[in-house]
Amino acid sequence: MRKDSRLSRVLHVLVHMDQLDGPATSDTIARMLNTNPVVVRRTMALLKTEGYVTSVKGHGGGWSLARPLSAMTLYDVHRALGEGSVFTIGLTDEHTDCPIEQAVNGAIDDALEEAESLLLARFRDVTLDRLQFRSRSAKASNSG
């Protein structure tokens, strides 16, 4: 099963955007993510709607941060992307009258809900500037 990496990819882009001297074009971001500019524009539009990025059309235009990384959390970006559950584990529904299937699904569902609640609470505590700090720390430890 393929992992959904949209959140981590967008976070990656936002931290890079903070380090740029000017706007990032959809083409530039698409090359960063190995995707196409249409996907970038669609995704960035979701962030723009929530006020996390701005865009300028035309020559010299592109995408820029609308607020500092310290004013955005992992949860903010997750929510802006319209992400559903953070987990992609599915429950079976082939035998809905079966009491064993109901018990299995109930146990898995309860555990997933509890884990998701804890994870989203943690997402609310992590601002994007902390990701930037971590990238600098990783570079420093790799060069020493």
N, C-alpha and C positions, 0 to 999 in steps of 0.2 A: 504494500500500500504506500502511495506517495504521501510524503509529509507536506502539510500546508506551511509554507515558509513566508507568506506575504508579510506578516507582522515583522519578522526579523529583517526582511529585506527593506522594508520601509524605514525601520529604525536605523538601519545602516545608512540609508540615503540621507535621512534627516541629520545625522551626526556629521556626515561629510559636508552637507550643505552649510553647516555652521562654520566650517573651516574654509569655505570659498570666499574669494574677494568680491564676487558678484553673483548674479542669478545663474542657476543651472538650467540649461535647456532640456526639454523632454528627450531630445536625442542623446545628450550627455548622460542623463540618468538611465536611459534605456541601455546604453552601452555598459554602464556600471552593473546593471542587473541582468544583462544578457536577455533582454526582452525587446519589445517594440515600443515606439513612442506613443502609440494609441493607448496601450495598457498603462503607461506612465501617466498620461494625461487623465485617464479615467480614475486612476488611484489617487493622484494628487488632487483632483477635484473634490474627492471625499474629504481630504485634509483641509482644503481651502474652505469648504462649507462650514467646517468647525472652527475656522480662524487660526489654524496652525501654520499655514503657508499662504503666500500671495503669489500672483502671477502677473507678468507684464508681457503683452504681445509685441511682436515686431523685432526689428534689429536691436540687439543688446538686451532683449527680454529674456524671460525664463521664470523659473520658480525660486522663491526666496522664503526664508523663515519669517513668519509674521510675529513670532514671539521667541524669547530665548529658550534654549533647551531646558533651563531650570524651571520653566513654567509649563512644561509638558511631561506627563507621566506615561509609563508603558500602558496603563489602563486607558488614558486619553486616546492614544493612537489606536489601540485595540478597538475601542468603541467607535472612533471615527471611521475606521475601515468597515464597520458593520459586521464585524466578526461574530459568528454564533458561538457555539461552545468552543472552548479551547482544546477539547479532546475530540478525536475523530473515531473513537471506539463506538461501534454500532451495536444495538441490541437486536436480537432475533425477533421476528414477528410472524414466523411461519405457522406456529401452533399456539395461537393466543388463548385457547381454552385449556391448554396443558398447565396444570399447577406447578410442574417442575420449571417450565419455561418462565412462568410468572415469578417464581421464587428467584431464579437466576437473574432475570432482568431487574427485579426489585433490588437485589443485593448490589448488582453492578451500578445501577442508576443511583442508588444512595451514596455509594462510594465516590462516583464521579461528581455528583453534586457537591459533596463535602470537599473534595480535592479542588474543584473549580472555584469554590468560594474562597478557599485559602489562597489559591494562586492569584485570583483577581484582587484580593486584599493586598497581596504583596506587590502586584502591578501598580496599585494606587500609591505605593510608597517609593517607587523608583522613578526619579526624574531622569530625563534624557542626558542632562549634563553629567550624571554619574557614569553613563556609558562612555562618554568622552574621556573621563578620568581613567576608566578601566583600560581603554585603548592605549593611553599614554603610559600607564603602568606596565602593560604587557610589552610595549616597545622597549621600555627601559630595562626590564628584566631579561629580554631576549638579546640586548646588545651588551650586557655585562657579563 
